[in-house]
Amino acid sequence: MTERAGTNEGVAPLLSLRGVEAAYEASQVLFGIDLEIHAGECVALLGRNGMGKSTTVKSIMGLLRLRGGDVRWRGRSLRPLAAHQRARAGLGLVPEGRRIFPNLTVRENLLATARAPAMRDAGWSLDDIYGMFPRLREREHHLGCHLSGGEQQMLAIGRALMTAPELLILDEATEGLAPLVRGDIWRCIELLKRRGLALLVIDKNLGPLMRVADRHYILEKGAVVWRGSSQALRDRPELVRDYIGM
Ligand SMILES: Nc1ncnc2c1ncn2[C@@H]1O[C@H](COP(=O)(O)OP(=O)(O)OP(=O)(O)O)[C@@H](O)[C@H]1O
């Protein structure tokens, strides 16, 4: 099922997945995923637990070897590139569970992933990150392990931005956070979108996700069962009931 959002027809995508298949040893999890993200677009990946969203992210980032199909970045296959090379090519990830360095300070966490100054022109400086998350400036010299969940999430986003990505993938960035902090993270996502960053967002909070995302893909048992705009999804409440379970 496809309901087109319609504005990118004929424009080459930044990222495209074609027939992506992936497995954990003998257990196949993705069965031919087709997906594309254009420059400046915010795309949501939806589906119940265990349907293959994080596995799709791992396939994009090179954290899991493809069993079939291809992932292309600006038209070129990413298959030959290791995970760190994909990050250098412009793919940023805020992974599920945050995974900041617990024994480094906030500042050190941010600088650990920063691009060289010449590369950072199009990217983010420490001041940009602190401007977006003033709380991180206040906690600049605190160790990662001493931060609250919300602060850790801000740091994980800041750290990914310091790699100067052109596409940022956020896997469950608001998971387990208090509502107020969750609001901060959604405001940050909206700001990133306004700055023209392409985004792929996985999140259980459909309300804010529908407000920020241009298009959605619904996964069911490792396959895309529907794609379309937020309005098209609003018009089809049975999709939410049948495939997302909210
Ligand atoms: N490291 C792993 N080894 C074996 N099986 C895995 C592994 N990670 C995920 N799986 C399995 O792959 C399937 C897809 O998992 P995935 O994490 O991609 O789903 P998801 O849609 O992101 O859901 P969730 O919201 O629960 O993370 C599930 O059946 C899961 O149990």
Ligand as a Chemical Component Dictionary entry (heavy atoms), coordinates in Angstrom:
data_LIG
# 
_chem_comp.id                   LIG 
_chem_comp.type                 NON-POLYMER 
_chem_comp.pdbx_formal_charge   0 
_chem_comp.three_letter_code    LIG 
# 
loop_
_chem_comp_atom.comp_id 
_chem_comp_atom.atom_id 
_chem_comp_atom.alt_atom_id 
_chem_comp_atom.type_symbol 
_chem_comp_atom.charge 
_chem_comp_atom.model_Cartn_x 
_chem_comp_atom.model_Cartn_y 
_chem_comp_atom.model_Cartn_z 
_chem_comp_atom.pdbx_ordinal 
LIG N1  N1  N 0 20.833 -9.267  18.297 1  
LIG C1  C1  C 0 19.778 -10.009 17.962 2  
LIG N2  N2  N 0 19.898 -11.359 17.845 3  
LIG C2  C2  C 0 18.841 -12.129 17.466 4  
LIG N3  N3  N 0 17.604 -11.632 17.180 5  
LIG C3  C3  C 0 17.438 -10.301 17.293 6  
LIG C4  C4  C 0 18.515 -9.425  17.688 7  
LIG N4  N4  N 0 18.027 -8.163  17.687 8  
LIG C5  C5  C 0 16.729 -8.241  17.322 9  
LIG N5  N5  N 0 16.375 -9.520  17.094 10 
LIG C6  C6  C 0 15.060 -9.991  16.653 11 
LIG O1  O1  O 0 14.786 -9.387  15.393 12 
LIG C7  C7  C 0 13.413 -9.038  15.302 13 
LIG C8  C8  C 0 13.316 -7.556  14.952 14 
LIG O2  O2  O 0 13.857 -6.811  16.045 15 
LIG P1  P1  P 0 14.052 -5.221  16.007 16 
LIG O3  O3  O 0 14.814 -4.848  17.221 17 
LIG O4  O4  O 0 14.564 -4.828  14.681 18 
LIG O5  O5  O 0 12.539 -4.738  16.143 19 
LIG P2  P2  P 0 11.945 -3.318  16.431 20 
LIG O6  O6  O 0 10.849 -3.132  15.440 21 
LIG O7  O7  O 0 13.031 -2.315  16.469 22 
LIG O8  O8  O 0 11.275 -3.483  17.852 23 
LIG P3  P3  P 0 11.653 -2.880  19.276 24 
LIG O9  O9  O 0 10.831 -1.668  19.400 25 
LIG O10 O10 O 0 11.208 -3.964  20.205 26 
LIG O11 O11 O 0 13.142 -2.634  19.306 27 
LIG C9  C9  C 0 12.774 -9.408  16.630 28 
LIG O12 O12 O 0 12.153 -10.655 16.475 29 
LIG C10 C10 C 0 13.945 -9.507  17.574 30 
LIG O13 O13 O 0 13.702 -10.431 18.588 31 
# 
loop_
_chem_comp_bond.comp_id 
_chem_comp_bond.atom_id_1 
_chem_comp_bond.atom_id_2 
_chem_comp_bond.value_order 
_chem_comp_bond.pdbx_ordinal 
LIG N1  C1  SING 1  
LIG C1  N2  SING 2  
LIG C1  C4  DOUB 3  
LIG N2  C2  DOUB 4  
LIG C2  N3  SING 5  
LIG N3  C3  DOUB 6  
LIG C3  C4  SING 7  
LIG C3  N5  SING 8  
LIG C4  N4  SING 9  
LIG N4  C5  DOUB 10 
LIG C5  N5  SING 11 
LIG N5  C6  SING 12 
LIG C6  O1  SING 13 
LIG C6  C10 SING 14 
LIG O1  C7  SING 15 
LIG C7  C8  SING 16 
LIG C7  C9  SING 17 
LIG C8  O2  SING 18 
LIG O2  P1  SING 19 
LIG P1  O3  DOUB 20 
LIG P1  O4  SING 21 
LIG P1  O5  SING 22 
LIG O5  P2  SING 23 
LIG P2  O6  DOUB 24 
LIG P2  O7  SING 25 
LIG P2  O8  SING 26 
LIG O8  P3  SING 27 
LIG P3  O9  DOUB 28 
LIG P3  O10 SING 29 
LIG P3  O11 SING 30 
LIG C9  O12 SING 31 
LIG C9  C10 SING 32 
LIG C10 O13 SING 33 
# 
